[in-house]
């Protein structure tokens, strides 16, 4: 076969979107057919510990799953520096291969080192040629012409695998760092709320609801994570507030209200000194009591002046507060809280965010009234409930559907009026 024909056959084999084993097997078959070798094996070079390990073999009666030749420095040196394919014999084997492998080097008659930019990548070892003909200088040259292409293909595969491994390692590292942050912030969130029995668990629940709303809005996993953290920390400024204010029955005096409201500014001051992996935390801490019509505090910002994370935590915070007892009022039922929340949008709370919360409630209510269907996806069956386990999901899907429809009507009417 002409060298150009061999290269034409080898090209698609080496550049196809296949794994290393398939590519190696295809390349070996092309080379063996071209030079009429009856057996052969392709090896990749592993540096630490130095060895050749097989990635394809053909024509042997028995062959290990992975054949290996441990290499001494002199073998690596010879394979790296020999000018091209060499005939090997029982006597010359020791130059390139050790005798401590799990196959015998006497099976081979020719060795072609595979190198890229002078770096050893592997080796092509070939057995007897058909009818016992010799490896002539012309055949050795032909093998030498093909070797760089095979070497490059193996090298590229190894680079890709190494890149994938490094990416996987980095993702694992990120996951472990996130897990660490989650646990540390959850513990911190619990300490923020210790000043009052009625506040206990509030920050953890706000983190839970904020993450659930974010999921419903279809944001990325990283943004969901950020929202959970923002919910955990939104009230961090409460650590500066006099604990007696939390248990005072009735309305707060103006001065007391100012002290309580100042937890946004004090919290912002605290978190601004910390380099969080989530850039929106300081803004959420400062602005989670702002309201869409500018009636909130501390900066009287309107809906279009705060970011989506602020709007999400504002809704999550309000929702959990409605479902919790306070010294001056009893908690609302889930239906009452959902209805009030819905009525507060879009004048006080962001309509899109309240809608996202109602969607999560609808899912909870739906999974409560009907068991998982046989054709449910795995995601359906493993879906985590949005509501905190302590909250009874005593609301019907049609009631939520009605709220959603009313909310959509108000939001649409608002847009028409504004235009
Ligand atoms: Fe707050």
Boltz pocket constraint, residues with backbone or C-beta under 6 A from the ligand:
constraints:
  - pocket:
      binder: B
      contacts: [[A, 234], [A, 235], [A, 263], [A, 288], [A, 289]]
      max_distance: 6.0
